[in-house]
Every structure is written in C-alpha cells, then in structure tokens.
Amino acid sequence: TWCRIGSAGMRIPCRKKRFLLFIATVSFVYFFILLTFHIDPSSSGFHEFTKCPACYGDGLCPNLSNLQLTGWSRLSILRYLNVKNVFYGHLNGRKVVVKKLAHDSELLGTDTKLCKGSGLSDVNVCNVASAVETTLGEGKDRVSTLIRFMNQFRTNQDATTCPHPRFVEKVLDAVTRNAATLAARDNRLDPVAVVAYTSAVNPEPLILQAFPRHEGWPFPTYLGSCGRLVVEMDAGTPLSSYEGADWLTRVSLAEQLLGIAQQLTDNPTGFALYLTDVSMDNFAVSETGTVTVVDVENVIVVDRFQLVQERKPGWNKRAQHLVDACHDCLSFDSAELCSHYTADHNYYAICSGLLAPRAYYSLRGGLLHSVPTDVNGRFGLSRILAACDLPRGNYSRFDAAPALRAALQRVLEERVS
C-alpha cells in the first residue's frame, strides 16, 4: 500500500510512513521530557532546607542557582530509579556529585525515629527540626550530647560505631568552622544539631570535613551543603571500569589502594579509619589516574590515642582477620576494631576484597589478575598477594601488604627506567 505525502504528492509505502511517524513521536516525547521534567536544584522540594536543622547545613544555599544537573539524573521523571539519590552536574565550571546521602524512604525512616524520640510518632504532624533539638536536649557539654545522640543511632559499620570524644570534637570543630556547611548569618544553624542529624543519616560529609582532601586524605573534596544536599567534587570513573585495563595501569591502581589502606590504618593524627565497604564502585579513578574513596558512609573511626590512655586489656595486641565469617563478603568485628590500637582490617579489605584472585567485589579475578609470567618470576607477586589475602604462619598481613606494595612500586619503576 502506498501513501501520498506533501504538496508535491510524493508517494512512500504506508508502513514506512507509520514508522516515520512513530520515530517523530518518540523523538518529540524524548525532547519534551528533557526540556520539561528536569530537577531544579534550587527548589525547596529538592534541597529541603526548610527541615533544618534536621539537615546537613546551609552554607552552599546561596550558590545553588549556579548548580546545573547533567545526564539522566537531572530528570525528575526518573527519580524513582535513582535509588541512591546521587546526581551529577556542574558547579561554577567544575564537575560535581550531588548527594542526598540516603534514599527517600531512609530519610523518612530517620525522621520518624527522631519524631518518636521526641514524643511524636506521626511524622506528618511532627516538626522534624524541633524533634532534633528535643532529642538532643539542653546539655551544656556539646561533645557528650553528641556522643549520647550517636549511641542512640549507633550502627556497627560507620562513624557512630565507637564515637570517641576526640573524634566527635574534631568533627564538631570542622563543621563549625566550615562556612560552606554553616552560613555566617543571624540565627545561624546549631552545629550540634547539624552534626547529630547528619550522623544519623550518613556520616560521609562529617568524615570529609574532619579528614579533608587538602590535608592529603584520599577522599573527595567537600564543597558544601544546603538542606539535605551535599556537593562534592567529581573524583572520576568507578574503579570497576579499570578491571580490564592494561597491566601497568592496574599495578598503579593496586599500589595506590594499598597506600590508602596503610594511610588510613597508621597516620600522625592518631585516628585509624577502617573501610567496611570496599566494593569497586566505592572507589573512583581520575583522568590522571589518582584513586579516591568516593563512598565514605561506611568508615569506622578509632581514636588510637584514647586506647593508649585507657590501656584496657589487650589494647596493644594486633587485631588480625584470620577466619572469614561469611562466603564472598567482607566480614569484621566492630568491637575488635574499636578496642585495638592496630588492626589489619584495611589490608584485608583491599587484598581480599579487590586485589586477590578470589576478590569478593571483582568480576575478573581481582584487580591484579593476569600477572605476566616474567614479572611474577622476578617479584613473586602471586605469592605475596596470596599471603595478604590469606596469611599463613608468622607471615601476617602487616608483613605481606607493605611487601606487596613495595613489589608493585618496583614494577612501576622498571617501566620508567
């Protein structure tokens, strides 16, 4: 069957005409969605500033008009698919990541718990901002007040696991001094309330401020917060994208991962930071090849100085992960981490979770898969990696991890020479 179209009377098959109409309709709907159903970062429905101090801060609010979301994450019609509530965009010419730090249902769950704690079980009636203040009470000691609050919302895998006073004070000081978190204005937000609420939802921004990138920590640069939004610098492409990269690229990434494990375990601050979730997508690689820990929600922080002062039984005995409590997962004992001056947890997490052939979070047999035969013969990488993954005898991860890193560094030095 033929159809006539246009004033010139051109004839085309009717089936083809229907197909062209279908393509035109789909294209129209596609561009209509792109132009119409997009998220406005400055809208109160998105940043929820009105719920402060049950929020992450307000220092970035004046700059939200300069924030432009990009990609599929900017489409409001697809928000229900954005389970992690993570968005991408540009702020003043810089690529950024915008996070709400939890799914909408999780935020509602936190609000409900706060409301119940303040005596109002109906979150639709409860003023969440007032509920935070009521839950905190009127304690004069800000650190003690926060520790009491964190214990109420305690988990076994993040910064609320063992909230030592010096750590809480460090966080509170960092947030109080950060104008990108708390705007300098009349009726300034109470930093205690902001820290409390943030810790209850997701402590990531607290870690980023207490251990900032400009001081050498392997975390994203924190740019600020507005209501229930935080903005961080985009640190690059997920580590999972590099599992199929060339050998030397993977060597460089593995060496950096071991360096991160060492830095977080032993550093001049006296704090040990233990990564309790090391999936490939929780790390990013920049265009220059720098590795960054981009999901900092699940980090246990231990004050090693306090352990020295308290000297409780066994505090100075190395905590070592010797038996897996589950198959294909990262297992740990939070009480062990909180009570020991030194633990091999980060070495275990990186070697067993990312690098070794049985790596829990790898689809290719670990980031160090396919070791060249000649390289393996000269440096014994497979043997050292196996010891870091499953130590045997007196050769612990405290021996194997530094040895593996040194061997990888020699491989890289060979390339340069």
PLY file of the C-alpha trace (Angstrom):
ply
format ascii 1.0
element vertex 417
property float x
property float y
property float z
element edge 416
property int vertex1
property int vertex2
end_header
0.00 0.00 0.00
1.30 3.44 -0.94
0.60 6.75 0.80
0.84 10.25 -0.66
2.59 12.90 1.47
3.41 16.55 0.98
2.15 19.08 -1.56
4.32 17.53 -4.25
2.40 14.30 -3.92
5.45 12.12 -3.19
4.44 8.51 -2.58
6.03 6.21 0.04
4.96 2.84 1.48
2.32 3.33 4.23
4.27 1.05 6.57
7.30 3.30 6.21
5.11 6.34 6.84
3.82 4.85 10.07
7.38 4.07 11.12
8.48 7.65 10.43
5.53 8.98 12.42
6.47 6.67 15.29
10.08 7.90 15.26
8.92 11.52 15.15
6.54 10.95 18.07
9.19 9.21 20.18
11.68 11.98 19.42
9.15 14.63 20.38
8.34 12.89 23.68
12.06 12.39 24.40
12.94 16.05 23.90
9.77 17.16 25.70
10.88 15.16 28.74
14.41 16.54 28.52
13.17 20.12 28.37
10.29 19.86 30.82
10.69 17.24 33.53
14.07 18.21 34.95
15.09 18.77 38.57
15.69 22.31 39.74
18.45 22.07 42.38
17.39 25.39 43.90
13.80 24.25 44.52
12.88 23.74 48.17
11.26 20.42 47.31
14.67 19.13 46.26
17.07 20.59 48.83
14.54 20.60 51.73
16.23 23.47 53.55
13.01 24.12 55.47
13.70 20.99 57.53
16.91 22.43 59.00
18.49 21.87 61.48
17.38 18.33 60.57
19.72 18.72 57.62
23.38 18.77 56.55
23.88 22.55 56.64
23.11 25.69 54.68
26.42 27.23 53.62
26.02 26.33 49.95
22.43 27.53 49.58
23.31 30.93 48.03
25.23 29.11 45.26
22.59 26.56 44.30
21.45 28.76 41.43
24.86 28.05 39.86
24.40 24.29 40.13
23.33 22.53 36.96
22.49 18.84 36.98
23.52 16.79 33.96
22.75 13.40 32.44
19.81 11.19 33.28
20.00 12.04 36.97
18.59 15.51 36.24
15.26 14.11 35.03
12.61 14.27 37.72
10.58 11.59 35.97
13.40 9.09 36.65
13.99 9.93 40.31
12.27 6.77 41.46
15.01 4.79 39.67
17.78 6.79 41.36
17.88 4.55 44.43
21.00 6.12 45.92
19.80 9.71 45.36
23.11 10.59 43.67
23.15 13.25 40.96
25.84 14.63 38.66
26.36 18.15 37.48
28.49 21.28 37.23
29.02 24.00 39.81
30.87 27.11 38.69
32.53 25.18 35.89
33.57 22.18 38.00
32.23 18.65 37.67
30.48 17.70 40.89
28.49 14.94 42.54
25.34 15.90 44.44
24.14 13.52 47.15
21.08 13.35 49.35
23.03 10.70 51.33
20.13 8.25 51.55
17.06 7.08 49.71
13.85 8.99 50.35
12.46 6.08 52.38
15.60 6.04 54.56
15.33 9.77 55.19
11.71 9.30 56.17
12.75 6.46 58.48
15.28 8.71 60.24
12.69 11.47 60.59
10.21 9.00 62.04
12.73 7.75 64.58
13.57 11.31 65.61
9.90 12.16 65.97
9.26 9.09 68.12
12.22 10.02 70.27
10.74 13.45 70.82
7.32 12.06 71.75
5.52 12.46 68.42
5.11 9.24 66.45
3.28 10.79 63.47
5.94 12.25 61.16
3.22 14.11 59.23
2.43 16.14 62.35
5.88 16.22 63.89
8.22 19.14 63.18
11.45 17.26 62.46
13.60 20.32 63.11
12.14 20.62 66.60
12.41 16.86 67.09
16.19 17.02 66.59
16.54 19.75 69.20
14.24 17.90 71.61
16.17 14.66 71.19
19.46 16.45 71.86
18.12 18.15 74.97
19.84 21.08 76.64
23.15 19.50 77.59
25.90 22.08 78.11
28.68 19.72 77.05
28.32 19.58 73.27
30.60 16.58 72.81
28.83 14.49 75.46
25.47 15.47 73.96
26.56 14.28 70.53
28.02 11.03 71.84
24.76 10.27 73.61
22.85 11.00 70.39
25.21 8.90 68.25
24.86 5.97 70.61
21.11 6.21 70.10
21.58 5.87 66.31
24.61 3.60 66.53
25.47 1.15 63.75
28.24 -1.43 63.54
29.90 -0.10 60.40
30.20 3.68 60.38
31.43 6.66 62.40
28.79 6.09 65.09
30.23 2.66 65.94
32.71 3.93 68.53
32.31 7.73 68.76
35.35 8.63 70.84
35.26 12.16 72.33
38.32 13.45 70.44
36.83 12.36 67.12
33.45 13.94 67.91
35.21 17.15 68.92
37.25 17.11 65.70
34.09 16.72 63.61
32.22 19.41 65.52
35.12 21.83 65.15
35.46 21.15 61.40
31.74 21.69 60.78
31.58 24.82 62.94
34.49 26.45 61.08
33.31 25.49 57.60
31.38 28.35 56.00
30.36 26.00 53.19
28.40 24.00 55.77
27.13 26.65 58.18
26.42 30.07 56.74
27.55 33.04 58.82
24.21 34.76 59.39
21.75 35.75 62.07
20.09 32.74 63.67
22.93 30.54 62.49
22.20 26.83 62.45
23.26 24.96 65.56
26.32 22.89 64.59
25.47 20.26 67.21
22.05 19.67 65.62
23.54 19.53 62.10
26.25 17.05 63.14
23.69 14.96 65.02
21.24 14.71 62.13
23.98 14.05 59.57
25.45 11.27 61.70
22.02 9.66 61.95
21.54 9.60 58.17
25.02 9.17 56.72
28.27 10.41 58.34
30.06 10.85 54.99
30.16 14.69 54.98
31.42 14.65 58.57
34.35 12.43 57.55
35.09 14.60 54.51
35.29 17.72 56.67
37.25 16.19 59.55
39.71 14.50 57.18
39.78 16.88 54.19
41.42 16.20 50.86
43.60 19.31 51.06
45.33 17.70 54.04
46.19 14.63 51.99
43.28 12.33 52.80
42.09 10.06 49.94
38.52 11.37 49.96
36.62 13.71 47.60
36.79 17.46 48.08
33.73 18.56 50.04
32.20 21.72 48.54
29.33 22.33 50.93
25.74 21.58 51.80
22.27 23.06 51.54
19.42 21.46 53.40
19.50 17.78 52.63
22.00 18.06 49.79
25.78 17.82 49.89
28.05 18.65 46.96
31.43 17.02 46.36
33.99 17.24 43.58
33.59 14.53 40.97
36.59 12.23 41.58
36.36 10.33 38.30
35.32 6.97 36.87
34.43 3.94 39.03
37.33 1.57 39.73
35.27 -1.26 38.23
35.82 0.32 34.80
39.53 -0.46 35.10
39.37 -4.20 35.74
40.08 -4.78 32.07
42.76 -2.10 31.79
46.35 -2.86 30.80
48.65 -4.48 33.34
50.69 -1.44 34.34
47.58 0.70 34.83
46.18 -1.91 37.20
49.52 -2.13 39.01
49.41 1.63 39.64
45.83 1.45 40.94
46.61 -1.51 43.21
49.68 0.25 44.61
47.55 3.30 45.43
44.88 1.15 47.09
47.48 -0.40 49.36
48.80 3.09 50.11
45.31 4.18 51.10
44.98 1.14 53.37
48.27 2.00 55.04
47.45 5.70 55.46
44.04 5.05 56.98
45.49 2.47 59.38
48.54 4.38 60.60
48.88 8.17 60.36
50.05 11.11 62.53
46.52 12.14 63.61
46.17 9.16 65.93
42.92 8.13 64.23
42.53 4.82 62.43
39.85 4.80 59.74
38.61 1.36 58.76
36.77 0.83 55.46
33.84 -1.53 56.00
32.55 -1.45 52.40
35.13 -1.71 49.62
33.10 -2.52 46.51
34.71 -1.44 43.24
32.18 1.36 42.77
33.14 2.91 46.11
36.44 3.98 44.56
36.98 6.33 41.63
39.91 6.99 39.31
40.59 10.49 37.99
41.77 11.33 34.48
45.32 11.49 35.87
44.99 8.02 37.42
44.53 9.04 41.07
42.40 6.72 43.22
39.85 8.23 45.63
37.48 6.65 48.14
34.18 8.16 46.99
31.67 6.41 49.24
32.69 7.27 52.79
29.49 6.28 54.56
30.85 3.04 55.99
34.02 4.04 57.83
34.72 3.15 61.46
36.91 5.77 63.18
39.03 4.73 66.16
40.92 7.12 68.44
44.21 5.31 68.98
45.41 7.95 71.45
42.45 7.20 73.71
43.26 3.49 73.62
46.81 4.29 74.77
45.46 6.38 77.66
42.90 3.80 78.76
45.18 0.77 78.33
42.37 -1.73 78.57
43.29 -5.44 78.47
44.51 -6.44 75.01
44.51 -2.91 73.57
48.05 -3.23 72.15
47.60 -6.72 70.72
47.25 -6.65 66.95
43.74 -7.47 65.78
44.03 -9.78 62.78
41.35 -11.15 60.48
42.08 -14.87 60.30
38.70 -16.52 59.68
36.01 -15.44 57.20
32.62 -15.27 58.89
30.81 -15.46 55.56
31.41 -16.56 51.98
32.16 -13.89 49.39
31.71 -10.97 51.76
33.75 -8.59 53.87
33.43 -9.67 57.50
34.67 -7.82 60.56
34.13 -7.44 64.29
33.45 -3.77 65.10
34.18 -4.31 68.80
37.62 -5.66 67.87
38.36 -2.65 65.68
37.20 -0.17 68.33
39.31 -1.69 71.09
42.67 -2.35 69.41
45.47 0.08 68.64
46.36 -1.76 65.43
44.24 -3.93 63.13
44.91 -5.45 59.72
41.34 -4.79 58.58
42.15 -2.32 55.78
44.83 -4.61 54.34
42.37 -7.50 54.48
39.63 -5.39 52.87
41.82 -4.27 49.96
43.65 -7.56 49.33
40.71 -9.94 49.81
38.03 -7.57 48.55
39.69 -6.06 45.47
43.10 -7.45 44.52
43.32 -11.22 45.08
42.00 -13.89 42.65
39.06 -14.62 44.97
38.30 -10.90 45.45
34.74 -10.53 46.68
34.00 -7.42 44.65
35.74 -8.31 41.37
34.26 -9.83 38.24
37.66 -10.57 36.69
39.50 -12.47 39.42
40.87 -9.45 41.25
42.38 -6.20 40.04
45.79 -7.91 39.81
44.60 -10.69 37.52
46.76 -11.97 34.65
50.16 -11.28 36.21
52.81 -11.54 33.45
54.93 -14.66 33.94
58.26 -12.84 33.84
57.08 -10.21 36.35
55.77 -12.91 38.66
59.08 -14.72 38.47
61.13 -11.65 39.38
58.92 -10.19 42.10
56.81 -13.11 43.37
53.61 -11.06 43.18
51.21 -14.02 43.27
52.88 -15.44 46.37
52.84 -12.13 48.27
49.27 -11.37 47.18
48.15 -14.79 48.43
49.75 -14.04 51.80
47.93 -10.71 52.02
44.66 -12.42 51.17
45.05 -15.50 53.41
48.06 -15.18 55.73
49.71 -18.35 56.98
52.16 -18.94 59.78
54.09 -15.96 61.10
53.85 -14.00 57.84
50.94 -11.66 58.59
49.19 -9.01 56.52
51.32 -6.46 58.36
54.25 -8.10 56.52
52.55 -9.01 53.25
50.76 -5.72 52.47
53.88 -3.49 52.65
55.86 -6.14 50.75
53.22 -6.28 48.02
53.13 -2.51 47.73
56.94 -2.36 47.51
56.93 -5.03 44.78
54.32 -3.11 42.79
56.40 0.05 43.13
59.41 -1.81 41.70
57.30 -2.96 38.75
56.35 0.65 38.06
59.94 1.84 38.46
61.04 -0.73 35.88
58.64 0.80 33.40
60.11 4.27 33.93
63.69 3.07 33.57
0 1
1 2
2 3
3 4
4 5
5 6
6 7
7 8
8 9
9 10
10 11
11 12
12 13
13 14
14 15
15 16
16 17
17 18
18 19
19 20
20 21
21 22
22 23
23 24
24 25
25 26
26 27
27 28
28 29
29 30
30 31
31 32
32 33
33 34
34 35
35 36
36 37
37 38
38 39
39 40
40 41
41 42
42 43
43 44
44 45
45 46
46 47
47 48
48 49
49 50
50 51
51 52
52 53
53 54
54 55
55 56
56 57
57 58
58 59
59 60
60 61
61 62
62 63
63 64
64 65
65 66
66 67
67 68
68 69
69 70
70 71
71 72
72 73
73 74
74 75
75 76
76 77
77 78
78 79
79 80
80 81
81 82
82 83
83 84
84 85
85 86
86 87
87 88
88 89
89 90
90 91
91 92
92 93
93 94
94 95
95 96
96 97
97 98
98 99
99 100
100 101
101 102
102 103
103 104
104 105
105 106
106 107
107 108
108 109
109 110
110 111
111 112
112 113
113 114
114 115
115 116
116 117
117 118
118 119
119 120
120 121
121 122
122 123
123 124
124 125
125 126
126 127
127 128
128 129
129 130
130 131
131 132
132 133
133 134
134 135
135 136
136 137
137 138
138 139
139 140
140 141
141 142
142 143
143 144
144 145
145 146
146 147
147 148
148 149
149 150
150 151
151 152
152 153
153 154
154 155
155 156
156 157
157 158
158 159
159 160
160 161
161 162
162 163
163 164
164 165
165 166
166 167
167 168
168 169
169 170
170 171
171 172
172 173
173 174
174 175
175 176
176 177
177 178
178 179
179 180
180 181
181 182
182 183
183 184
184 185
185 186
186 187
187 188
188 189
189 190
190 191
191 192
192 193
193 194
194 195
195 196
196 197
197 198
198 199
199 200
200 201
201 202
202 203
203 204
204 205
205 206
206 207
207 208
208 209
209 210
210 211
211 212
212 213
213 214
214 215
215 216
216 217
217 218
218 219
219 220
220 221
221 222
222 223
223 224
224 225
225 226
226 227
227 228
228 229
229 230
230 231
231 232
232 233
233 234
234 235
235 236
236 237
237 238
238 239
239 240
240 241
241 242
242 243
243 244
244 245
245 246
246 247
247 248
248 249
249 250
250 251
251 252
252 253
253 254
254 255
255 256
256 257
257 258
258 259
259 260
260 261
261 262
262 263
263 264
264 265
265 266
266 267
267 268
268 269
269 270
270 271
271 272
272 273
273 274
274 275
275 276
276 277
277 278
278 279
279 280
280 281
281 282
282 283
283 284
284 285
285 286
286 287
287 288
288 289
289 290
290 291
291 292
292 293
293 294
294 295
295 296
296 297
297 298
298 299
299 300
300 301
301 302
302 303
303 304
304 305
305 306
306 307
307 308
308 309
309 310
310 311
311 312
312 313
313 314
314 315
315 316
316 317
317 318
318 319
319 320
320 321
321 322
322 323
323 324
324 325
325 326
326 327
327 328
328 329
329 330
330 331
331 332
332 333
333 334
334 335
335 336
336 337
337 338
338 339
339 340
340 341
341 342
342 343
343 344
344 345
345 346
346 347
347 348
348 349
349 350
350 351
351 352
352 353
353 354
354 355
355 356
356 357
357 358
358 359
359 360
360 361
361 362
362 363
363 364
364 365
365 366
366 367
367 368
368 369
369 370
370 371
371 372
372 373
373 374
374 375
375 376
376 377
377 378
378 379
379 380
380 381
381 382
382 383
383 384
384 385
385 386
386 387
387 388
388 389
389 390
390 391
391 392
392 393
393 394
394 395
395 396
396 397
397 398
398 399
399 400
400 401
401 402
402 403
403 404
404 405
405 406
406 407
407 408
408 409
409 410
410 411
411 412
412 413
413 414
414 415
415 416
